[in-house]
């Protein structure tokens, strides 16, 4: 059985991201461990961003 993969979607209300509807970037095919560590690191650097992790 294959491991569940996750998608990380990142959004911001900052003006520079308005043209993309607030989307900053997206990561697909992430493992749960990678998604958790990625969000933890990115939140520390960008506390104003919103992070959504969803199963693919």
HTML snippet that shows the backbone in 3Dmol.js (N, CA, C, O; Angstrom):
<script src="https://3Dmol.org/build/3Dmol-min.js"></script>
<div id="view" style="width:600px;height:400px;position:relative"></div>
<script>
const pdb = `
ATOM      1  N   UNK A   1       0.849  -1.189   0.000  1.00  0.00           N
ATOM      2  CA  UNK A   1       0.000   0.000   0.000  1.00  0.00           C
ATOM      3  C   UNK A   1       0.892   1.249   0.000  1.00  0.00           C
ATOM      4  O   UNK A   1       1.855   1.332   0.762  1.00  0.00           O
ATOM      5  N   UNK A   2       0.571   2.182  -0.831  1.00  0.00           N
ATOM      6  CA  UNK A   2       1.406   3.382  -0.934  1.00  0.00           C
ATOM      7  C   UNK A   2       1.050   4.401   0.155  1.00  0.00           C
ATOM      8  O   UNK A   2      -0.058   4.419   0.692  1.00  0.00           O
ATOM      9  N   UNK A   3       2.028   5.234   0.450  1.00  0.00           N
ATOM     10  CA  UNK A   3       1.870   6.259   1.484  1.00  0.00           C
ATOM     11  C   UNK A   3       0.945   7.375   0.998  1.00  0.00           C
ATOM     12  O   UNK A   3       0.995   7.768  -0.167  1.00  0.00           O
ATOM     13  N   UNK A   4       0.110   7.877   1.891  1.00  0.00           N
ATOM     14  CA  UNK A   4      -0.770   9.009   1.573  1.00  0.00           C
ATOM     15  C   UNK A   4       0.085  10.237   1.272  1.00  0.00           C
ATOM     16  O   UNK A   4       1.013  10.546   2.019  1.00  0.00           O
ATOM     17  N   UNK A   5      -0.223  10.932   0.189  1.00  0.00           N
ATOM     18  CA  UNK A   5       0.511  12.133  -0.186  1.00  0.00           C
ATOM     19  C   UNK A   5      -0.358  13.357   0.101  1.00  0.00           C
ATOM     20  O   UNK A   5      -1.584  13.266   0.146  1.00  0.00           O
ATOM     21  N   UNK A   6       0.295  14.494   0.294  1.00  0.00           N
ATOM     22  CA  UNK A   6      -0.392  15.714   0.685  1.00  0.00           C
ATOM     23  C   UNK A   6      -0.016  16.872  -0.223  1.00  0.00           C
ATOM     24  O   UNK A   6       1.048  16.891  -0.841  1.00  0.00           O
ATOM     25  N   UNK A   7      -0.922  17.833  -0.283  1.00  0.00           N
ATOM     26  CA  UNK A   7      -0.689  19.079  -1.016  1.00  0.00           C
ATOM     27  C   UNK A   7      -0.636  20.201   0.007  1.00  0.00           C
ATOM     28  O   UNK A   7      -1.482  20.274   0.897  1.00  0.00           O
ATOM     29  N   UNK A   8       0.360  21.079  -0.117  1.00  0.00           N
ATOM     30  CA  UNK A   8       0.493  22.244   0.755  1.00  0.00           C
ATOM     31  C   UNK A   8       0.152  23.464  -0.096  1.00  0.00           C
ATOM     32  O   UNK A   8       0.771  23.694  -1.134  1.00  0.00           O
ATOM     33  N   UNK A   9      -0.825  24.236   0.341  1.00  0.00           N
ATOM     34  CA  UNK A   9      -1.198  25.466  -0.365  1.00  0.00           C
ATOM     35  C   UNK A   9      -0.930  26.631   0.573  1.00  0.00           C
ATOM     36  O   UNK A   9      -1.296  26.592   1.748  1.00  0.00           O
ATOM     37  N   UNK A  10      -0.292  27.664   0.048  1.00  0.00           N
ATOM     38  CA  UNK A  10       0.118  28.805   0.861  1.00  0.00           C
ATOM     39  C   UNK A  10      -0.481  30.084   0.284  1.00  0.00           C
ATOM     40  O   UNK A  10      -0.397  30.331  -0.919  1.00  0.00           O
ATOM     41  N   UNK A  11      -1.086  30.891   1.150  1.00  0.00           N
ATOM     42  CA  UNK A  11      -1.736  32.133   0.742  1.00  0.00           C
ATOM     43  C   UNK A  11      -1.271  33.293   1.605  1.00  0.00           C
ATOM     44  O   UNK A  11      -0.817  33.109   2.734  1.00  0.00           O
ATOM     45  N   UNK A  12      -1.396  34.508   1.040  1.00  0.00           N
ATOM     46  CA  UNK A  12      -1.024  35.718   1.760  1.00  0.00           C
ATOM     47  C   UNK A  12      -1.949  36.856   1.355  1.00  0.00           C
ATOM     48  O   UNK A  12      -2.428  36.904   0.222  1.00  0.00           O
ATOM     49  N   UNK A  13      -2.198  37.768   2.282  1.00  0.00           N
ATOM     50  CA  UNK A  13      -2.977  38.971   1.992  1.00  0.00           C
ATOM     51  C   UNK A  13      -2.085  40.128   1.567  1.00  0.00           C
ATOM     52  O   UNK A  13      -2.577  41.230   1.326  1.00  0.00           O
ATOM     53  N   UNK A  14      -0.788  39.895   1.473  1.00  0.00           N
ATOM     54  CA  UNK A  14       0.141  40.954   1.103  1.00  0.00           C
ATOM     55  C   UNK A  14      -0.135  41.423  -0.322  1.00  0.00           C
ATOM     56  O   UNK A  14      -0.458  40.609  -1.186  1.00  0.00           O
ATOM     57  N   UNK A  15      -0.013  42.725  -0.578  1.00  0.00           N
ATOM     58  CA  UNK A  15      -0.334  43.290  -1.899  1.00  0.00           C
ATOM     59  C   UNK A  15       0.392  42.630  -3.069  1.00  0.00           C
ATOM     60  O   UNK A  15      -0.174  42.518  -4.156  1.00  0.00           O
ATOM     61  N   UNK A  16       1.626  42.195  -2.866  1.00  0.00           N
ATOM     62  CA  UNK A  16       2.375  41.609  -3.978  1.00  0.00           C
ATOM     63  C   UNK A  16       1.767  40.297  -4.480  1.00  0.00           C
ATOM     64  O   UNK A  16       2.076  39.860  -5.589  1.00  0.00           O
ATOM     65  N   UNK A  17       0.902  39.661  -3.673  1.00  0.00           N
ATOM     66  CA  UNK A  17       0.289  38.398  -4.071  1.00  0.00           C
ATOM     67  C   UNK A  17      -1.159  38.565  -4.535  1.00  0.00           C
ATOM     68  O   UNK A  17      -1.810  37.578  -4.880  1.00  0.00           O
ATOM     69  N   UNK A  18      -1.669  39.794  -4.549  1.00  0.00           N
ATOM     70  CA  UNK A  18      -3.045  40.029  -4.985  1.00  0.00           C
ATOM     71  C   UNK A  18      -3.294  39.562  -6.424  1.00  0.00           C
ATOM     72  O   UNK A  18      -4.351  38.989  -6.686  1.00  0.00           O
ATOM     73  N   UNK A  19      -2.363  39.780  -7.373  1.00  0.00           N
ATOM     74  CA  UNK A  19      -2.620  39.331  -8.749  1.00  0.00           C
ATOM     75  C   UNK A  19      -2.861  37.823  -8.877  1.00  0.00           C
ATOM     76  O   UNK A  19      -3.542  37.387  -9.805  1.00  0.00           O
ATOM     77  N   UNK A  20      -2.320  37.038  -7.972  1.00  0.00           N
ATOM     78  CA  UNK A  20      -2.512  35.587  -8.032  1.00  0.00           C
ATOM     79  C   UNK A  20      -3.642  35.127  -7.117  1.00  0.00           C
ATOM     80  O   UNK A  20      -3.743  33.943  -6.798  1.00  0.00           O
ATOM     81  N   UNK A  21      -4.488  36.057  -6.696  1.00  0.00           N
ATOM     82  CA  UNK A  21      -5.586  35.710  -5.808  1.00  0.00           C
ATOM     83  C   UNK A  21      -5.124  35.383  -4.396  1.00  0.00           C
ATOM     84  O   UNK A  21      -5.845  34.732  -3.639  1.00  0.00           O
ATOM     85  N   UNK A  22      -3.941  35.826  -4.043  1.00  0.00           N
ATOM     86  CA  UNK A  22      -3.400  35.576  -2.719  1.00  0.00           C
ATOM     87  C   UNK A  22      -2.523  34.344  -2.638  1.00  0.00           C
ATOM     88  O   UNK A  22      -1.886  34.098  -1.614  1.00  0.00           O
ATOM     89  N   UNK A  23      -2.484  33.557  -3.723  1.00  0.00           N
ATOM     90  CA  UNK A  23      -1.666  32.339  -3.721  1.00  0.00           C
ATOM     91  C   UNK A  23      -0.187  32.705  -3.748  1.00  0.00           C
ATOM     92  O   UNK A  23       0.241  33.534  -4.551  1.00  0.00           O
ATOM     93  N   UNK A  24       0.579  32.092  -2.877  1.00  0.00           N
ATOM     94  CA  UNK A  24       2.019  32.309  -2.834  1.00  0.00           C
ATOM     95  C   UNK A  24       2.710  31.172  -3.571  1.00  0.00           C
ATOM     96  O   UNK A  24       3.491  31.407  -4.493  1.00  0.00           O
ATOM     97  N   UNK A  25       2.421  29.931  -3.163  1.00  0.00           N
ATOM     98  CA  UNK A  25       2.953  28.756  -3.849  1.00  0.00           C
ATOM     99  C   UNK A  25       2.199  27.525  -3.399  1.00  0.00           C
ATOM    100  O   UNK A  25       1.396  27.571  -2.467  1.00  0.00           O
ATOM    101  N   UNK A  26       2.473  26.406  -4.088  1.00  0.00           N
ATOM    102  CA  UNK A  26       1.832  25.136  -3.792  1.00  0.00           C
ATOM    103  C   UNK A  26       2.890  24.038  -3.904  1.00  0.00           C
ATOM    104  O   UNK A  26       3.733  24.063  -4.801  1.00  0.00           O
ATOM    105  N   UNK A  27       2.833  23.086  -2.992  1.00  0.00           N
ATOM    106  CA  UNK A  27       3.712  21.917  -3.042  1.00  0.00           C
ATOM    107  C   UNK A  27       2.809  20.702  -3.168  1.00  0.00           C
ATOM    108  O   UNK A  27       1.872  20.542  -2.385  1.00  0.00           O
ATOM    109  N   UNK A  28       3.080  19.842  -4.146  1.00  0.00           N
ATOM    110  CA  UNK A  28       2.280  18.626  -4.311  1.00  0.00           C
ATOM    111  C   UNK A  28       3.142  17.402  -4.044  1.00  0.00           C
ATOM    112  O   UNK A  28       4.370  17.475  -4.050  1.00  0.00           O
ATOM    113  N   UNK A  29       2.480  16.287  -3.812  1.00  0.00           N
ATOM    114  CA  UNK A  29       3.152  15.004  -3.572  1.00  0.00           C
ATOM    115  C   UNK A  29       4.126  15.058  -2.397  1.00  0.00           C
ATOM    116  O   UNK A  29       5.231  14.522  -2.471  1.00  0.00           O
ATOM    117  N   UNK A  30       3.708  15.704  -1.321  1.00  0.00           N
ATOM    118  CA  UNK A  30       4.529  15.773  -0.110  1.00  0.00           C
ATOM    119  C   UNK A  30       4.097  14.666   0.848  1.00  0.00           C
ATOM    120  O   UNK A  30       2.911  14.357   0.960  1.00  0.00           O
ATOM    121  N   UNK A  31       5.065  14.078   1.531  1.00  0.00           N
ATOM    122  CA  UNK A  31       4.719  13.127   2.588  1.00  0.00           C
ATOM    123  C   UNK A  31       4.195  13.921   3.781  1.00  0.00           C
ATOM    124  O   UNK A  31       4.379  15.136   3.851  1.00  0.00           O
ATOM    125  N   UNK A  32       3.552  13.245   4.706  1.00  0.00           N
ATOM    126  CA  UNK A  32       3.030  13.902   5.898  1.00  0.00           C
ATOM    127  C   UNK A  32       4.169  14.537   6.698  1.00  0.00           C
ATOM    128  O   UNK A  32       4.031  15.657   7.188  1.00  0.00           O
ATOM    129  N   UNK A  33       5.281  13.833   6.830  1.00  0.00           N
ATOM    130  CA  UNK A  33       6.418  14.353   7.586  1.00  0.00           C
ATOM    131  C   UNK A  33       6.981  15.611   6.919  1.00  0.00           C
ATOM    132  O   UNK A  33       7.278  16.600   7.589  1.00  0.00           O
ATOM    133  N   UNK A  34       7.123  15.561   5.586  1.00  0.00           N
ATOM    134  CA  UNK A  34       7.646  16.729   4.874  1.00  0.00           C
ATOM    135  C   UNK A  34       6.680  17.905   5.012  1.00  0.00           C
ATOM    136  O   UNK A  34       7.105  19.031   5.272  1.00  0.00           O
ATOM    137  N   UNK A  35       5.394  17.648   4.840  1.00  0.00           N
ATOM    138  CA  UNK A  35       4.403  18.722   4.938  1.00  0.00           C
ATOM    139  C   UNK A  35       4.453  19.382   6.304  1.00  0.00           C
ATOM    140  O   UNK A  35       4.444  20.609   6.403  1.00  0.00           O
ATOM    141  N   UNK A  36       4.506  18.578   7.356  1.00  0.00           N
ATOM    142  CA  UNK A  36       4.552  19.132   8.711  1.00  0.00           C
ATOM    143  C   UNK A  36       5.804  19.983   8.939  1.00  0.00           C
ATOM    144  O   UNK A  36       5.716  21.086   9.479  1.00  0.00           O
ATOM    145  N   UNK A  37       6.966  19.472   8.528  1.00  0.00           N
ATOM    146  CA  UNK A  37       8.204  20.225   8.754  1.00  0.00           C
ATOM    147  C   UNK A  37       8.274  21.464   7.860  1.00  0.00           C
ATOM    148  O   UNK A  37       8.782  22.504   8.281  1.00  0.00           O
ATOM    149  N   UNK A  38       7.768  21.359   6.635  1.00  0.00           N
ATOM    150  CA  UNK A  38       7.781  22.504   5.725  1.00  0.00           C
ATOM    151  C   UNK A  38       6.921  23.635   6.284  1.00  0.00           C
ATOM    152  O   UNK A  38       7.352  24.788   6.314  1.00  0.00           O
ATOM    153  N   UNK A  39       5.723  23.312   6.722  1.00  0.00           N
ATOM    154  CA  UNK A  39       4.819  24.329   7.268  1.00  0.00           C
ATOM    155  C   UNK A  39       5.417  24.945   8.528  1.00  0.00           C
ATOM    156  O   UNK A  39       5.333  26.159   8.718  1.00  0.00           O
ATOM    157  N   UNK A  40       6.011  24.136   9.381  1.00  0.00           N
ATOM    158  CA  UNK A  40       6.622  24.659  10.612  1.00  0.00           C
ATOM    159  C   UNK A  40       7.737  25.661  10.293  1.00  0.00           C
ATOM    160  O   UNK A  40       7.798  26.733  10.894  1.00  0.00           O
ATOM    161  N   UNK A  41       8.615  25.311   9.350  1.00  0.00           N
ATOM    162  CA  UNK A  41       9.714  26.212   8.971  1.00  0.00           C
ATOM    163  C   UNK A  41       9.178  27.487   8.314  1.00  0.00           C
ATOM    164  O   UNK A  41       9.601  28.591   8.655  1.00  0.00           O
ATOM    165  N   UNK A  42       8.248  27.328   7.373  1.00  0.00           N
ATOM    166  CA  UNK A  42       7.734  28.481   6.636  1.00  0.00           C
ATOM    167  C   UNK A  42       6.947  29.418   7.545  1.00  0.00           C
ATOM    168  O   UNK A  42       7.024  30.635   7.377  1.00  0.00           O
ATOM    169  N   UNK A  43       6.189  28.881   8.508  1.00  0.00           N
ATOM    170  CA  UNK A  43       5.448  29.731   9.449  1.00  0.00           C
ATOM    171  C   UNK A  43       6.393  30.571  10.295  1.00  0.00           C
ATOM    172  O   UNK A  43       6.088  31.716  10.628  1.00  0.00           O
ATOM    173  N   UNK A  44       7.540  29.998  10.640  1.00  0.00           N
ATOM    174  CA  UNK A  44       8.517  30.741  11.430  1.00  0.00           C
ATOM    175  C   UNK A  44       9.058  31.932  10.638  1.00  0.00           C
ATOM    176  O   UNK A  44       9.307  32.996  11.204  1.00  0.00           O
ATOM    177  N   UNK A  45       9.237  31.751   9.339  1.00  0.00           N
ATOM    178  CA  UNK A  45       9.758  32.824   8.479  1.00  0.00           C
ATOM    179  C   UNK A  45       8.673  33.794   8.021  1.00  0.00           C
ATOM    180  O   UNK A  45       8.947  34.977   7.819  1.00  0.00           O
ATOM    181  N   UNK A  46       7.443  33.306   7.856  1.00  0.00           N
ATOM    182  CA  UNK A  46       6.346  34.117   7.317  1.00  0.00           C
ATOM    183  C   UNK A  46       5.073  33.903   8.151  1.00  0.00           C
ATOM    184  O   UNK A  46       4.134  33.259   7.683  1.00  0.00           O
ATOM    185  N   UNK A  47       5.035  34.432   9.366  1.00  0.00           N
ATOM    186  CA  UNK A  47       3.863  34.192  10.226  1.00  0.00           C
ATOM    187  C   UNK A  47       2.566  34.778   9.675  1.00  0.00           C
ATOM    188  O   UNK A  47       1.483  34.394  10.114  1.00  0.00           O
ATOM    189  N   UNK A  48       2.662  35.704   8.718  1.00  0.00           N
ATOM    190  CA  UNK A  48       1.459  36.322   8.155  1.00  0.00           C
ATOM    191  C   UNK A  48       0.810  35.477   7.055  1.00  0.00           C
ATOM    192  O   UNK A  48      -0.298  35.789   6.618  1.00  0.00           O
ATOM    193  N   UNK A  49       1.475  34.423   6.605  1.00  0.00           N
ATOM    194  CA  UNK A  49       0.933  33.575   5.556  1.00  0.00           C
ATOM    195  C   UNK A  49      -0.009  32.530   6.152  1.00  0.00           C
ATOM    196  O   UNK A  49       0.108  32.172   7.324  1.00  0.00           O
ATOM    197  N   UNK A  50      -0.940  32.048   5.337  1.00  0.00           N
ATOM    198  CA  UNK A  50      -1.862  30.976   5.721  1.00  0.00           C
ATOM    199  C   UNK A  50      -1.453  29.690   5.016  1.00  0.00           C
ATOM    200  O   UNK A  50      -1.128  29.703   3.829  1.00  0.00           O
ATOM    201  N   UNK A  51      -1.471  28.587   5.744  1.00  0.00           N
ATOM    202  CA  UNK A  51      -1.048  27.301   5.206  1.00  0.00           C
ATOM    203  C   UNK A  51      -2.193  26.304   5.282  1.00  0.00           C
ATOM    204  O   UNK A  51      -2.860  26.191   6.311  1.00  0.00           O
ATOM    205  N   UNK A  52      -2.417  25.587   4.199  1.00  0.00           N
ATOM    206  CA  UNK A  52      -3.447  24.555   4.132  1.00  0.00           C
ATOM    207  C   UNK A  52      -2.794  23.273   3.646  1.00  0.00           C
ATOM    208  O   UNK A  52      -2.162  23.250   2.590  1.00  0.00           O
ATOM    209  N   UNK A  53      -2.949  22.215   4.414  1.00  0.00           N
ATOM    210  CA  UNK A  53      -2.419  20.902   4.032  1.00  0.00           C
ATOM    211  C   UNK A  53      -3.609  19.987   3.833  1.00  0.00           C
ATOM    212  O   UNK A  53      -4.443  19.839   4.726  1.00  0.00           O
ATOM    213  N   UNK A  54      -3.689  19.368   2.653  1.00  0.00           N
ATOM    214  CA  UNK A  54      -4.813  18.480   2.366  1.00  0.00           C
ATOM    215  C   UNK A  54      -4.309  17.218   1.689  1.00  0.00           C
ATOM    216  O   UNK A  54      -3.332  17.240   0.940  1.00  0.00           O
ATOM    217  N   UNK A  55      -4.995  16.118   1.969  1.00  0.00           N
ATOM    218  CA  UNK A  55      -4.645  14.846   1.348  1.00  0.00           C
ATOM    219  C   UNK A  55      -4.959  14.912  -0.144  1.00  0.00           C
ATOM    220  O   UNK A  55      -5.949  15.517  -0.556  1.00  0.00           O
ATOM    221  N   UNK A  56      -4.116  14.289  -0.935  1.00  0.00           N
ATOM    222  CA  UNK A  56      -4.325  14.264  -2.395  1.00  0.00           C
ATOM    223  C   UNK A  56      -5.114  13.016  -2.759  1.00  0.00           C
ATOM    224  O   UNK A  56      -5.404  12.790  -3.934  1.00  0.00           O
TER     225      UNK A  56
END
`;
const viewer = $3Dmol.createViewer("view");
viewer.addModel(pdb, "pdb");
viewer.setStyle({}, {cartoon: {color: "spectrum"}});
viewer.zoomTo();
viewer.render();
</script>
